[in-house]
């Protein structure tokens, strides 16, 4: 099933093009990688695919809800909350899955949201398929490594049972084994039926991802557009910053 379809997608500001002529169709169970150098518009494109940022050219169609993983400066862990507290808070905010939507939400996400009063951490980790991924429930957001931030972001994204999950800069600040772990986690989510789109400078060798290369030397590094203000200051909500 096609989850997101972008045709000739572009974002042009008075400073020039952030990205342009992007064609991308992601189906359930597929992992897509958007690659390019810093300033190539990768973050803006991912946010547009998720419905969190505008585009000025082309067409974009998306089926069902999208969720953000780690997007630095926009959607990232609260430094004062532990991993377990992030998960508990997200589950409390989401609440139980309405009966009318249970057939549309992955079984793992439904089970995790039912278990938020018992063992939310274990249920969320198992639901995302990350039981073999080290993640300390008592570790604070400020102490998380880049790979731990990515994994937590993916776990939190999976809790809402979206059709599409996007994650930005998945290879930033990590070494080869850590990059392999993150790409393996992304692949595992795709295997569960999510459409997954991640951005990186390059795809780790051996990763079965459909790659889309964007960017050229004329693209600006910044734009004056910004995300709309978050409806509240609750941790885990998107924050505003100029995109790359």
C-alpha positions as CSV (number, residue, x, y, z in Angstrom):
1,X,0.0,0.0,0.0
2,X,1.4,3.4,-0.9
3,X,1.8,5.6,2.2
4,X,3.4,8.7,0.8
5,X,3.8,9.9,-2.8
6,X,5.8,13.0,-3.7
7,X,6.0,14.1,-7.3
8,X,8.2,17.0,-8.3
9,X,8.3,18.2,-4.7
10,X,10.2,21.4,-4.0
11,X,10.6,24.2,-1.5
12,X,11.6,27.6,-2.9
13,X,12.1,30.6,-0.7
14,X,13.4,34.1,-1.5
15,X,16.9,32.8,-0.8
16,X,16.5,30.1,-3.5
17,X,15.7,26.4,-3.5
18,X,15.9,24.3,-0.4
19,X,15.3,21.2,-2.4
20,X,13.6,20.6,-5.8
21,X,12.2,18.0,-8.2
22,X,12.0,15.2,-5.6
23,X,10.1,12.1,-6.6
24,X,9.5,9.6,-3.8
25,X,6.9,6.9,-3.3
26,X,7.1,4.9,-0.1
27,X,4.9,1.9,0.5
28,X,4.2,-0.1,3.7
29,X,7.2,-2.2,4.7
30,X,9.7,-0.1,2.8
31,X,12.8,1.8,4.1
32,X,13.8,4.9,2.2
33,X,17.0,6.9,2.7
34,X,17.3,10.6,1.7
35,X,21.0,11.3,1.4
36,X,22.9,14.5,0.8
37,X,25.4,16.9,2.4
38,X,24.4,19.3,5.2
39,X,22.4,22.2,3.8
40,X,20.9,20.1,1.0
41,X,17.3,20.3,2.4
42,X,17.1,16.8,3.9
43,X,15.4,18.0,7.1
44,X,12.9,20.2,5.3
45,X,12.0,17.4,2.9
46,X,11.4,14.9,5.7
47,X,9.3,17.3,7.7
48,X,7.3,18.1,4.5
49,X,6.7,14.3,3.9
50,X,5.4,14.0,7.5
51,X,3.1,17.0,7.1
52,X,5.1,19.2,9.5
53,X,6.5,21.7,7.0
54,X,5.3,23.4,3.8
55,X,6.4,22.8,0.2
56,X,5.9,25.3,-2.6
57,X,6.1,23.1,-5.7
58,X,4.9,19.7,-6.8
59,X,2.4,17.3,-5.3
60,X,2.3,15.4,-2.1
61,X,-0.1,12.7,-1.0
62,X,0.0,10.8,2.2
63,X,-2.2,8.0,3.5
64,X,-2.7,7.9,7.3
65,X,-0.8,9.6,10.1
66,X,2.9,10.2,10.2
67,X,5.2,10.4,13.3
68,X,8.6,12.0,13.9
69,X,11.6,10.2,15.2
70,X,14.6,12.2,16.3
71,X,14.9,15.5,14.4
72,X,17.5,17.6,16.2
73,X,16.2,21.0,17.3
74,X,12.7,20.1,16.3
75,X,11.7,16.9,17.9
76,X,14.2,15.5,20.4
77,X,14.4,14.1,24.0
78,X,13.8,16.3,27.0
79,X,17.1,16.6,28.9
80,X,15.3,16.4,32.3
81,X,13.3,13.2,31.7
82,X,14.5,9.6,31.8
83,X,13.9,7.2,28.9
84,X,11.2,5.5,30.9
85,X,9.5,8.8,31.7
86,X,9.6,9.8,28.0
87,X,7.7,6.6,27.2
88,X,5.2,6.9,30.1
89,X,4.5,10.5,29.2
90,X,3.9,9.7,25.5
91,X,1.6,6.9,26.3
92,X,-0.4,9.1,28.7
93,X,-0.7,11.8,26.1
94,X,-1.8,9.3,23.4
95,X,-4.3,7.5,25.6
96,X,-5.9,4.2,24.7
97,X,-6.5,3.4,21.0
98,X,-10.2,4.1,20.2
99,X,-12.1,0.9,19.3
100,X,-12.9,2.3,15.8
101,X,-9.2,2.6,15.0
102,X,-7.9,-0.7,16.4
103,X,-7.9,-2.4,13.1
104,X,-5.8,0.4,11.7
105,X,-3.1,0.5,14.4
106,X,-0.3,-2.1,14.7
107,X,-1.1,-4.7,17.4
108,X,2.2,-3.9,19.1
109,X,1.3,-0.3,19.5
110,X,-2.2,-1.2,20.9
111,X,-0.5,-3.5,23.4
112,X,2.0,-0.9,24.5
113,X,-0.7,1.7,25.0
114,X,-2.7,-0.8,27.1
115,X,0.3,-1.5,29.3
116,X,1.3,2.1,30.2
117,X,0.2,1.7,33.8
118,X,2.2,-1.6,34.2
119,X,5.5,-1.8,32.4
120,X,5.4,0.8,29.8
121,X,9.1,0.7,29.0
122,X,9.2,-3.1,28.3
123,X,6.0,-3.0,26.3
124,X,7.2,-0.1,24.2
125,X,10.6,-1.6,23.5
126,X,9.1,-5.0,22.6
127,X,6.4,-3.3,20.5
128,X,9.1,-1.6,18.4
129,X,11.1,-4.8,18.1
130,X,14.1,-3.3,19.9
131,X,14.5,-5.8,22.7
132,X,18.1,-6.4,21.7
133,X,19.0,-2.7,21.5
134,X,20.6,-1.4,24.7
135,X,18.5,1.5,26.2
136,X,18.7,2.2,29.9
137,X,15.2,3.2,31.2
138,X,16.8,5.3,33.9
139,X,19.1,7.3,31.6
140,X,18.3,11.0,31.3
141,X,17.7,12.7,27.9
142,X,20.7,14.9,28.4
143,X,23.0,11.9,28.8
144,X,21.9,9.9,25.7
145,X,24.4,9.2,23.0
146,X,23.4,10.0,19.4
147,X,22.4,6.4,18.7
148,X,20.4,6.2,21.9
149,X,18.5,9.4,20.9
150,X,17.7,7.9,17.6
151,X,16.4,4.6,19.1
152,X,14.3,6.5,21.7
153,X,12.9,8.6,18.9
154,X,11.9,5.6,16.9
155,X,10.3,3.9,19.9
156,X,8.2,7.0,20.7
157,X,7.2,7.3,17.1
158,X,6.0,3.8,16.9
159,X,3.7,4.2,19.9
160,X,1.1,6.2,18.0
161,X,0.8,3.4,15.4
162,X,1.5,5.7,12.4
163,X,1.7,4.6,8.7
164,X,4.9,6.7,8.2
165,X,7.9,7.2,10.4
166,X,10.6,9.7,9.6
167,X,14.0,10.2,11.3
168,X,16.6,12.8,10.5
169,X,20.5,12.6,10.4
170,X,20.5,9.0,11.6
171,X,24.3,8.7,11.0
172,X,25.2,11.9,12.9
173,X,27.8,11.6,15.7
174,X,28.1,7.8,15.5
175,X,30.8,5.3,14.6
176,X,30.4,2.4,12.2
177,X,28.9,-0.2,14.6
178,X,26.4,2.4,16.0
179,X,25.4,3.4,12.4
180,X,24.8,-0.3,11.7
181,X,22.6,-0.6,14.8
182,X,20.5,2.4,13.8
183,X,20.0,1.2,10.2
184,X,19.1,-2.3,11.6
185,X,16.5,-0.7,13.9
186,X,15.1,1.3,10.9
187,X,14.9,-1.9,8.8
188,X,13.2,-3.7,11.7
189,X,10.4,-1.1,11.7
190,X,10.0,-1.4,8.0
191,X,9.7,-5.2,8.4
192,X,6.8,-4.6,10.8
193,X,4.9,-2.8,8.1
194,X,5.7,0.9,8.6
195,X,6.8,3.1,5.8
196,X,10.1,4.5,7.0
197,X,12.0,7.5,5.6
198,X,15.4,8.5,7.1
199,X,17.9,11.1,6.2
200,X,21.7,10.6,6.3
201,X,24.9,11.6,4.7
202,X,25.2,8.1,3.3
203,X,23.5,4.7,3.7
204,X,25.5,2.1,5.7
205,X,26.8,-0.7,3.5
206,X,24.6,-3.8,3.5
207,X,21.4,-1.8,4.3
208,X,18.4,-2.6,2.1
209,X,17.1,0.9,1.6
210,X,15.8,2.7,-1.4
211,X,18.1,5.8,-1.7
212,X,17.2,9.3,-2.9
213,X,20.1,11.6,-3.4
214,X,19.3,15.4,-3.2
215,X,21.3,18.6,-3.0
216,X,23.7,20.6,-5.2
217,X,26.2,23.4,-4.5
218,X,23.7,26.1,-5.2
219,X,21.3,25.2,-2.4
220,X,21.2,27.6,0.6
221,X,22.1,26.3,4.0
222,X,19.3,28.1,5.8
223,X,15.8,29.5,5.2
224,X,13.8,32.1,7.1
225,X,10.7,29.8,7.1
226,X,10.1,28.2,10.5
227,X,7.7,25.6,12.0
228,X,4.5,26.9,13.6
229,X,4.7,27.1,17.4
230,X,3.9,24.0,19.2
231,X,0.5,24.0,20.9
232,X,2.1,23.5,24.3
233,X,5.5,23.3,26.0
234,X,5.1,19.6,26.9
235,X,8.3,17.6,26.4
236,X,8.5,15.5,23.3
237,X,6.5,18.1,21.2
238,X,8.2,19.5,18.1
239,X,10.4,22.5,18.7
240,X,11.2,25.3,16.2
241,X,14.5,25.9,14.5
242,X,15.6,26.9,11.0
243,X,15.8,23.6,9.0
244,X,18.9,22.4,7.2
